[in-house]
């Protein structure tokens, strides 16, 4: 069933740029890997958080292993508190 879902996504969006929010977690890693497996060509992975956080380190390694461009958006804790508190 999962193959059918990603095939459907490919059929509809293979000519679009795909941006994947990538954490160190298994869910986002799985989605990125499946998109790569289905030969999407224009994928960008993004991660955010405090500089040098462990999730971003994992995400960077995953993106590199899959040959996907990866960008990190640094967020400062004092600014993030304004949005999430």
C-alpha positions as semicolon CSV with decimal commas, in nm:
position;residue;x (nm);y (nm);z (nm)
1;X;0,000;0,000;0,000
2;X;0,278;0,250;0,085
3;X;0,423;0,203;-0,263
4;X;0,090;0,300;-0,416
5;X;0,076;0,618;-0,211
6;X;0,421;0,734;-0,319
7;X;0,352;0,636;-0,680
8;X;0,040;0,853;-0,672
9;X;0,242;1,142;-0,529
10;X;0,504;1,091;-0,799
11;X;0,244;1,083;-1,077
12;X;0,097;1,414;-0,958
13;X;0,409;1,603;-0,850
14;X;0,719;1,458;-1,023
15;X;0,771;1,782;-1,213
16;X;0,748;1,999;-0,899
17;X;1,006;2,087;-0,639
18;X;0,941;1,897;-0,317
19;X;1,041;2,045;0,018
20;X;1,063;1,799;0,305
21;X;1,084;1,916;0,666
22;X;1,351;1,676;0,789
23;X;1,413;1,600;1,154
24;X;1,617;1,321;1,303
25;X;1,299;1,119;1,349
26;X;1,199;0,810;1,158
27;X;0,886;0,956;0,996
28;X;1,054;1,233;0,802
29;X;1,349;1,008;0,716
30;X;1,108;0,749;0,578
31;X;0,923;1,004;0,364
32;X;1,247;1,145;0,222
33;X;1,383;0,797;0,146
34;X;1,061;0,694;-0,031
35;X;1,063;1,011;-0,243
36;X;1,421;0,935;-0,343
37;X;1,332;0,574;-0,413
38;X;1,060;0,695;-0,651
39;X;1,317;0,906;-0,837
40;X;1,198;1,256;-0,752
41;X;1,469;1,482;-0,890
42;X;1,407;1,820;-0,727
43;X;1,395;1,760;-0,352
44;X;1,510;1,996;-0,081
45;X;1,525;1,900;0,286
46;X;1,504;2,165;0,557
47;X;1,565;2,149;0,928
48;X;1,545;2,415;1,195
49;X;1,625;2,471;1,557
50;X;1,911;2,585;1,775
51;X;2,254;2,564;1,616
52;X;2,425;2,225;1,657
53;X;2,113;2,045;1,782
54;X;2,121;1,666;1,760
55;X;1,815;1,638;1,533
56;X;1,974;1,866;1,273
57;X;2,299;1,670;1,282
58;X;2,109;1,351;1,202
59;X;1,903;1,523;0,932
60;X;2,216;1,657;0,764
61;X;2,368;1,308;0,752
62;X;2,048;1,155;0,615
63;X;2,019;1,419;0,342
64;X;2,384;1,369;0,245
65;X;2,342;0,991;0,231
66;X;2,045;1,035;-0,004
67;X;2,219;1,308;-0,210
68;X;1,948;1,563;-0,125
69;X;2,019;1,935;-0,081
70;X;1,980;2,025;0,285
71;X;1,929;2,364;0,444
72;X;1,932;2,456;0,810
73;X;1,734;2,744;0,954
74;X;1,872;2,848;1,290
75;X;1,618;2,957;1,547
76;X;1,703;3,123;1,873
77;X;1,520;2,998;2,182
78;X;1,424;3,344;2,306
79;X;1,253;3,424;1,974
80;X;1,086;3,082;1,949
81;X;0,928;3,131;2,291
82;X;0,734;3,424;2,150
83;X;0,557;3,186;1,911
84;X;0,516;2,873;2,123
85;X;0,446;2,995;2,476
